[in-house]
Amino acid sequence: MTYRVVEWSTGNVGRHAIAGIDARPDLDLVGVWVSNPEKAGRDAGDLAGLGRELGVAATTDAEALLALQPDCIVHTAMADHRLFEAMEDLQRFLRAGINVVSSGPVFLQFPDQVAAEMAAPVRQAALDGGVSLWVNGVDPGFANDALPLVLTGVSERIDEVRCMEILNYNTYDQAMVLFDIMGFGRPLDEIPMILQPGVLTMAWGSVVHQLAAGLGVELDSVEEWYERLPATEDFTVDAGPIAAGTVGALHFEVRGILGGRPVIVLEHVTRLHDDLAPDWPQPAGHGCYRVIVSGEPNYTLDLQLLGSDGDHNTAGLKATAMRLVNAVPAVVEARPGLLSALDLPLVTGRGLLR
């Protein structure tokens, strides 16, 4: 069976999603939405950097794309800075009877313990439309739902599950995320959006609760912790300049507590320069997602990232895109409603082996 798909946005993730949709023989790209009028009319293959045309022109006309009645929308438009607008977009798609796989808002991947009230209208829209919504990616997503849960399947006893992202974001060309949301390049006494009380739990608490649900336990509480270190010299990353003395490294944890101790931990170690914070956890390879299951036995699993262009951040963006694209058939065939990773069958790269 072939599924008709619309790609919604052509930014850092969306352009890789277009390439991924084109790569799957069971997906047919029928439309592309862009927010920038200058991109309207350009071929999807051009916007994705494929070096060839796909015969699908991008448009800013949302209603025209919804009128196509695709089987699924791959929604990769940035939601961090427009949370409520993104929620309204998702509801509009779902009420139109169109399934959606989306990279955000990230709390929707497993929202009931962190934002059930906010998620309720989206869940109802999916039920009203008789379709499904699945929010995922690589983190939050594959690196801290499928990967750790599969690893726990070979455990005899589990004392702690720790999911880590250890990456240098120096080639991540998204100034809003790096500077405005994460606070890099800002004074250490300035608390950015991501570190405001409750924001880490809103974003990654769903990860912790989903893992707990997958392991059949209910957490007592979720706690946040973070530390930051300054850049030791002036340098420039792809998103812009970093001055000495401003934030150059960020380390945070979202800890699921059971019986007075952390049992499920989401940990991020983010640097903008490899020499910063040498005492913090170091990656395998250029960058990695690491799962540590402590118990009997003890397991450590490193998922190393590297794109064919030699950049680990490219690999992360592609992983986010392909986690969504490869799940389209499963989501279309799933029960109506708001889905989590616990609801889907094993998602594979079916049809991608050359």
C-alpha positions as CSV (number, residue, x, y, z in Angstrom):
1,M,0.0,0.0,0.0
2,T,1.2,3.5,-0.8
3,Y,0.4,6.4,1.6
4,R,0.0,10.0,0.4
5,V,2.0,12.4,2.5
6,V,2.3,16.1,2.9
7,E,5.5,17.6,4.4
8,W,4.8,20.6,6.7
9,S,7.9,22.9,6.7
10,T,11.3,22.7,5.1
11,G,13.7,23.8,7.8
12,N,16.5,21.9,9.6
13,V,14.3,18.8,10.0
14,G,11.8,19.2,7.2
15,R,14.3,19.1,4.4
16,H,15.6,15.8,5.6
17,A,12.0,14.5,5.9
18,I,11.4,15.3,2.3
19,A,14.5,13.2,1.4
20,G,13.2,10.4,3.6
21,I,9.7,10.4,2.1
22,D,11.2,10.2,-1.3
23,A,13.4,7.3,-0.2
24,R,10.5,5.1,0.9
25,P,8.7,3.2,-1.9
26,D,5.5,3.1,0.1
27,L,5.2,6.9,0.6
28,D,4.1,9.4,-2.1
29,L,4.9,13.1,-1.5
30,V,1.9,15.0,-2.7
31,G,2.4,18.5,-1.1
32,V,4.9,20.7,0.8
33,W,3.9,23.6,3.0
34,V,6.4,26.5,3.6
35,S,6.0,29.6,5.9
36,N,8.4,31.7,3.8
37,P,6.8,33.2,0.7
38,E,10.2,33.2,-1.0
39,K,10.1,29.4,-1.0
40,A,6.7,29.1,-2.5
41,G,6.7,27.6,-6.0
42,R,10.1,26.0,-5.5
43,D,10.3,22.2,-6.1
44,A,10.6,20.0,-3.1
45,G,13.7,18.3,-4.4
46,D,15.4,21.7,-4.6
47,L,14.4,22.7,-1.1
48,A,15.7,19.4,0.2
49,G,19.0,19.8,-1.6
50,L,18.5,16.6,-3.5
51,G,20.0,18.0,-6.8
52,R,16.9,16.9,-8.7
53,E,13.2,17.8,-8.9
54,L,10.4,15.8,-7.4
55,G,7.6,17.4,-9.3
56,V,6.0,18.8,-6.1
57,A,6.0,22.6,-5.7
58,A,6.0,24.1,-2.2
59,T,3.1,26.4,-1.2
60,T,2.0,28.7,1.6
61,D,-1.7,27.7,0.9
62,A,-2.5,25.5,3.9
63,E,-6.1,25.0,2.9
64,A,-5.1,23.7,-0.5
65,L,-2.9,21.1,1.1
66,L,-5.6,20.0,3.5
67,A,-8.0,19.7,0.6
68,L,-5.7,17.1,-0.9
69,Q,-6.8,14.8,2.0
70,P,-3.4,13.1,2.4
71,D,-3.1,10.0,4.5
72,C,-0.6,11.7,6.8
73,I,1.1,15.1,7.4
74,V,4.7,15.0,8.5
75,H,4.8,18.1,10.7
76,T,8.3,19.4,11.4
77,A,7.6,23.1,11.9
78,M,9.3,24.5,14.9
79,A,7.0,24.6,17.9
80,D,9.2,25.7,20.8
81,H,8.6,29.4,20.2
82,R,4.9,29.1,19.1
83,L,3.5,26.4,21.3
84,F,-0.2,27.3,21.2
85,E,-0.1,28.1,17.5
86,A,1.5,24.7,16.8
87,M,-1.2,23.0,19.0
88,E,-3.9,24.8,16.9
89,D,-2.3,23.6,13.7
90,L,-2.3,20.0,14.9
91,Q,-5.9,20.2,15.8
92,R,-6.8,21.6,12.4
93,F,-5.1,18.7,10.7
94,L,-6.7,16.1,12.9
95,R,-10.2,17.5,12.6
96,A,-9.8,17.4,8.8
97,G,-9.4,13.6,9.2
98,I,-5.6,13.6,8.5
99,N,-3.2,11.5,10.5
100,V,-0.1,13.4,11.8
101,V,3.4,12.5,12.8
102,S,5.1,15.5,14.4
103,S,8.4,16.6,16.0
104,G,6.6,18.8,18.5
105,P,5.3,20.1,20.8
106,V,7.5,17.5,22.5
107,F,5.4,17.1,25.7
108,L,2.7,15.5,23.5
109,Q,4.7,12.3,23.2
110,F,3.4,11.2,26.6
111,P,1.6,14.1,28.3
112,D,-0.8,12.8,30.9
113,Q,1.5,13.2,33.9
114,V,3.0,16.6,32.8
115,A,0.3,18.4,30.8
116,A,-2.9,16.4,30.5
117,E,-5.1,19.5,30.4
118,M,-3.1,21.1,27.6
119,A,-3.1,17.8,25.6
120,A,-6.8,17.2,25.9
121,P,-8.0,19.4,22.9
122,V,-5.5,17.7,20.6
123,R,-6.5,14.2,21.8
124,Q,-10.2,15.1,21.3
125,A,-9.5,16.5,17.8
126,A,-7.8,13.2,16.8
127,L,-10.8,11.2,18.1
128,D,-13.3,13.6,16.4
129,G,-11.4,13.2,13.1
130,G,-11.0,9.4,13.5
131,V,-7.2,9.7,13.0
132,S,-4.0,9.5,15.0
133,L,-1.3,11.8,16.2
134,W,2.2,10.7,17.1
135,V,4.8,13.1,18.4
136,N,8.4,11.8,18.5
137,G,11.9,12.3,17.1
138,V,15.3,11.3,18.4
139,D,15.4,13.2,21.8
140,P,12.7,13.4,23.1
141,G,12.1,10.2,21.1
142,F,13.9,7.2,19.9
143,A,17.0,7.7,22.0
144,N,15.0,7.7,25.2
145,D,12.0,5.6,24.5
146,A,12.6,2.7,22.0
147,L,16.3,2.3,22.7
148,P,16.2,2.1,26.5
149,L,13.1,0.0,26.6
150,V,14.6,-2.6,24.2
151,L,17.7,-2.7,26.3
152,T,15.8,-3.3,29.5
153,G,14.3,-6.4,27.8
154,V,17.6,-8.3,28.5
155,S,17.7,-7.3,32.2
156,E,17.3,-9.5,35.2
157,R,17.1,-6.6,37.7
158,I,16.9,-2.9,37.0
159,D,18.2,-0.3,39.6
160,E,18.3,2.7,37.3
161,V,17.8,3.6,33.6
162,R,19.8,6.7,32.5
163,C,19.3,8.2,29.0
164,M,22.0,10.7,27.9
165,E,22.6,13.0,25.1
166,I,26.3,14.0,24.8
167,L,26.7,16.4,21.9
168,N,28.6,19.5,20.8
169,Y,26.1,21.8,19.2
170,N,28.7,24.0,17.4
171,T,27.3,23.1,14.0
172,Y,23.6,23.3,14.9
173,D,22.6,26.3,12.9
174,Q,19.5,27.4,14.9
175,A,20.2,30.7,16.8
176,M,16.8,30.8,18.4
177,V,17.2,27.4,20.1
178,L,20.8,27.9,21.1
179,F,20.7,31.5,22.3
180,D,17.1,32.4,23.2
181,I,15.9,29.0,24.5
182,M,19.0,27.3,25.8
183,G,20.9,30.5,26.9
184,F,24.2,29.8,25.2
185,G,26.3,33.0,24.6
186,R,24.3,34.7,27.4
187,P,25.6,35.9,30.9
188,L,25.6,33.1,33.5
189,D,23.3,35.1,35.8
190,E,20.6,35.1,33.0
191,I,18.2,32.2,33.3
192,P,17.0,31.1,29.8
193,M,13.6,29.7,29.0
194,I,14.7,26.1,29.1
195,L,15.9,26.5,32.7
196,Q,12.9,28.3,34.1
197,P,11.2,26.2,36.8
198,G,9.1,23.4,35.3
199,V,10.2,23.8,31.7
200,L,12.7,20.9,31.7
201,T,9.9,18.7,33.3
202,M,7.4,19.9,30.6
203,A,9.8,18.9,27.8
204,W,11.5,15.8,29.2
205,G,9.3,14.8,32.1
206,S,7.1,13.0,29.6
207,V,10.2,10.9,28.6
208,V,10.7,9.9,32.2
209,H,7.1,9.0,32.8
210,Q,6.9,7.1,29.5
211,L,9.8,4.9,30.5
212,A,8.2,4.3,33.9
213,A,5.0,3.3,32.2
214,G,7.0,0.9,29.9
215,L,8.6,-0.6,33.0
216,G,5.3,-0.9,34.9
217,V,6.0,1.6,37.7
218,E,4.5,4.9,38.9
219,L,7.0,7.5,40.0
220,D,6.7,9.4,43.2
221,S,8.0,12.6,41.7
222,V,10.1,14.2,39.0
223,E,13.0,16.6,39.9
224,E,15.1,19.0,37.8
225,W,18.8,19.8,38.2
226,Y,21.3,21.7,36.1
227,E,24.8,23.3,36.0
228,R,26.5,25.6,33.4
229,L,30.1,26.6,32.6
230,P,31.4,29.7,30.8
231,A,33.3,29.8,27.5
232,T,37.0,30.2,28.3
233,E,37.7,32.2,25.1
234,D,35.9,33.9,22.2
235,F,34.9,31.6,19.4
236,T,32.2,31.3,16.8
237,V,29.7,28.5,16.1
238,D,27.5,28.1,13.1
239,A,24.6,29.9,14.9
240,G,26.8,32.9,15.8
241,P,29.5,34.2,18.1
242,I,30.2,33.1,21.7
243,A,32.1,35.5,23.9
244,A,34.4,34.4,26.7
245,G,32.7,34.4,30.0
246,T,29.2,33.7,28.6
247,V,27.5,30.3,28.7
248,G,29.4,27.7,26.7
249,A,28.3,24.4,28.2
250,L,25.1,23.2,29.8
251,H,24.5,20.0,31.8
252,F,21.0,19.1,33.1
253,E,19.0,16.1,34.4
254,V,15.4,15.3,34.8
255,R,15.1,12.7,37.5
256,G,12.2,10.3,38.1
257,I,12.1,9.5,41.8
258,L,10.9,6.2,43.3
259,G,11.4,5.3,46.9
260,G,13.5,8.3,47.6
261,R,16.1,7.8,44.8
262,P,16.4,8.5,41.1
263,V,15.5,5.4,39.1
264,I,14.9,6.9,35.6
265,V,17.1,9.9,34.6
266,L,17.2,11.9,31.4
267,E,20.6,13.7,31.2
268,H,21.9,16.2,28.6
269,V,25.5,17.3,28.3
270,T,25.7,20.0,25.7
271,R,28.9,21.8,24.7
272,L,29.7,24.4,22.1
273,H,33.4,23.6,22.2
274,D,35.0,20.1,22.8
275,D,37.5,21.5,25.3
276,L,34.8,22.8,27.7
277,A,33.7,20.9,30.8
278,P,36.3,18.2,30.6
279,D,35.1,16.6,33.8
280,W,31.5,16.1,32.5
281,P,30.6,12.9,30.6
282,Q,32.4,12.6,27.3
283,P,30.8,11.2,24.1
284,A,31.7,8.1,22.2
285,G,32.9,9.3,18.8
286,H,31.9,12.8,17.6
287,G,28.7,12.7,19.7
288,C,26.3,10.1,21.1
289,Y,23.2,9.1,22.8
290,R,24.0,6.8,25.7
291,V,21.7,4.4,27.6
292,I,23.0,3.0,30.9
293,V,20.9,0.3,32.6
294,S,22.3,-0.3,36.1
295,G,21.3,-3.6,37.7
296,E,21.9,-7.2,36.8
297,P,23.7,-7.2,34.4
298,N,24.9,-3.6,33.9
299,Y,24.6,-2.3,30.4
300,T,26.0,0.7,28.5
301,L,24.9,1.3,25.0
302,D,26.3,4.1,22.9
303,L,24.5,5.2,19.7
304,Q,27.1,7.2,17.8
305,L,26.0,9.9,15.3
306,L,27.7,10.8,12.1
307,G,26.2,12.1,8.9
308,S,27.7,11.3,5.5
309,D,28.9,14.9,5.5
310,G,31.0,14.1,8.6
311,D,28.8,16.1,11.0
312,H,27.1,14.5,14.0
313,N,24.4,17.2,14.1
314,T,23.3,16.4,10.6
315,A,22.8,12.8,11.7
316,G,20.7,14.0,14.7
317,L,18.5,16.0,12.4
318,K,18.1,13.1,10.0
319,A,17.3,10.8,12.9
320,T,14.6,13.1,14.0
321,A,13.1,13.3,10.5
322,M,13.3,9.6,9.8
323,R,11.9,8.5,13.1
324,L,8.7,10.3,11.9
325,V,8.8,9.3,8.3
326,N,9.4,5.6,8.9
327,A,6.5,5.5,11.3
328,V,3.9,6.9,8.9
329,P,2.5,3.5,7.9
330,A,2.2,2.4,11.5
331,V,0.5,5.6,12.6
332,V,-2.0,5.6,9.7
333,E,-3.0,2.1,10.6
334,A,-3.1,2.7,14.3
335,R,-6.2,3.3,16.4
336,P,-7.5,6.9,16.5
337,G,-6.2,9.2,19.2
338,L,-3.0,10.5,20.7
339,L,-0.4,7.8,20.4
340,S,2.8,7.1,22.3
341,A,5.8,5.0,21.5
342,L,4.3,2.3,23.7
343,D,1.3,2.1,21.3
344,L,3.2,1.4,18.0
345,P,4.6,-1.9,16.7
346,L,8.4,-2.1,15.9
347,V,9.1,0.6,13.4
348,T,11.8,-0.4,10.9
349,G,13.4,1.0,7.8
350,R,11.2,-1.2,5.6
351,G,11.9,-0.7,1.9
352,L,15.2,1.3,2.5
353,L,17.7,-1.6,2.1
354,R,19.5,-1.0,-1.2
